[in-house]
């Protein structure tokens, strides 16, 4: 609604330090730069490490820890010790923090897998005390799955248990084995996928627990990214300069800017956009870290939080120490509300606001914004929940929101305030925003509001209702839409729209228009009427109706191949085109009156094996049906002429003998096939990604395929045999190209 002055003022809103204004006023709070602290953003404490590894500035609300498998489970399978984790989670909850953790199955110089798992699964022991398990053993996977399920069952329902690194593989649980001695066991792709799935199965029933995939593994990361948009990822080496394919990256276009990175073998596009639905975490890469690069990578990768378990703060230059602090500033969300407009019309208060996210990522927790009127004692006497969803306000995409409700306070002067609080109850303080004016209680004071008595000192809001058709009714043909109004001012116009599109505007009573329902599809539609009067006030009304116009027009259909009178043999493609104003539901293909195939989507086609019928004249028909049940047919007459060169009656068989299914290949690859058939074979075609690569008329059926003409990754190979009677058979496999 809008309110203009008409002699008397319905609402005076006075900004702090500004003179009184009439009707409505825009508040423009001063914006402030991102802070170092905030729930689930900025620098995060790596608990249990020496203080020299922590930046001597305020860390954020949350805590990150890592623990060995043997912290929880000893020699007896299924006998778990939760004392350490209970203490960490309870301490976080008491402080209003979230707890994040990782369980590590190994580290150089340590033996962190329970003895019973070592005995059942096997592995490799080293003289320095390191034990690396056989990751691929079913016994290892079973024990790990039991541990993950136990952790989730104990802590998944605790709102303070905020996140969990997908755990169970590699040195330090980082999904890499390069830190172990040469020859250490390596997980297969299937094992990596299975470990990711076990973590997801354990924690997916608890959606508030954020899962993070360590990104050193190409296969595990790809599987996790495709498994759920709620799985984030983390990088344990931000800002390094040791030649790692990620370390030192300081570009501006994201992961895909460098085609030499391993991420080109995975869904790097999915990783680049994952921050829109799940948080990204980072860790500094030891004393080799370039803090300036770290700060830029946080922005480029949209990192929400960063911790440090590697880099000694005092060893850094003052430039890098300042850059470390900048990492906290760059990480995560930072919401600003640069514009707020409040107005009162009668007994309604309307607040329109603009929300900007100037950070690198959204917030991923359920914080809700509430507008308040507070009296001179600071007590909230009226509140209005805002419709803004901060989790969807992304960097660079402002959100404009209008909230309105009945105002039921006595006339007088109040402070208009904004409070953003955690709906889960775990956070003990309201959310800090990037604007000035925050009070000690956490809310923001925007300005003073003089609220008039309900009715706005004689200026009343207009009302409008749609009298015909009634909401919920079914309509067809030509319909009259009518509306009635009450208004103390002169009505300028009433605009009628269907599904948001204006179809007519009436300027005199009675307010009505004619609507041709045939202009829209059958189904549910929204009618809206909007009134504007001479005082600048507005009112609207809506009705939902169902349009049901009978469809009596048949579709059109035509067989485009084969032509009428054509002679055909072998397998023949029968093609047809069909159209209908209401939509084509199906096209059925029949031969001599017998339906052979039905297509429901264009292009409409059917592969007809003509050897199924006798040589001679046959009628091929395509019958189209529209969504209203109307039908139409098109027929052609063709002559089947199959010259048999053999006496066989069975379909041929074919198998790809090399390479094997899901094989990893590179360079030039020999693709071979074996065929059995009671009739002579006329051809064997090799098809790669549905494009024919080579065709052979006689055995041996082997082609040389240059895999370098295709991209790295998964590809589809087929071998198709055709015999003298026109019968065909197909064999297919998948291979993975790796030409790096």
Buried (B, 14 or more C-beta within 10 A) or exposed (E): BEBBEBEEBBBBBBBEEEEEBBBBBBBBBEBBEBBBBBBBBBBBBBBEBEEEBBBEBEBBBBBBBBBBBBBBBBEEBEEBEBEEBEEBBEBBBEBBBBBBBBBBBBBBEBBBBBEBBBEBBBBBEBEEEBBBBBBBBEBBBBBBBBBBBBBBEBBBEBBBBBBBBBBBBBBBBBBBBEBBEEEBBBBEBEBBBBBBBBBBEBBBEBEBBBBBBBBBBBBBBBBBBBBEEBBBBBBBBBBBEEEBEBBBBEEEEBBBEBEEBBBBBBBBEBBBBBBBBBBBBBBBBBEBBBBBBBBBBBBBBBBBBBBBBBBEBEEBEEEBBEBBBBBBBBBBBBBBBBBBBBBBBBBBBBBBBBBBBBBBBBBBBBBBBBBBBBBEEEEBBBEBEBEBBBBEBBBEEEBEBEBBBEBEEEEBEBBBBBBBBBEEEBBBEBBBBBBEBBBEEBBBBBBBBBBBEBEBBEBBBBEBBBBBBEEEEEBEEEBEBBBBBEBEBEBBEBBBBBEEEEBBBBEEEEBBBEBEBEEBBBEEBEBBBBBBBEBBBBBBBBBEBBBEBEBEEBBBBBBBBBEEEEEBBBBBEBBBBBEBEBEBBBBBBBBEEEEBBBBEEEEBBBEBBBBEBEBEEBEBBBBBBBBBEBBBBBEBEBBBEBEEEEEBEEBBEBEBBEBEEEEEBEEEBEBBBBBEBBBEBBBBBBBBEEEEBBBBEEEEBBBEBEBEEBEBEEBEBBBBBBBBBBBBBEBEBEBBBEEE
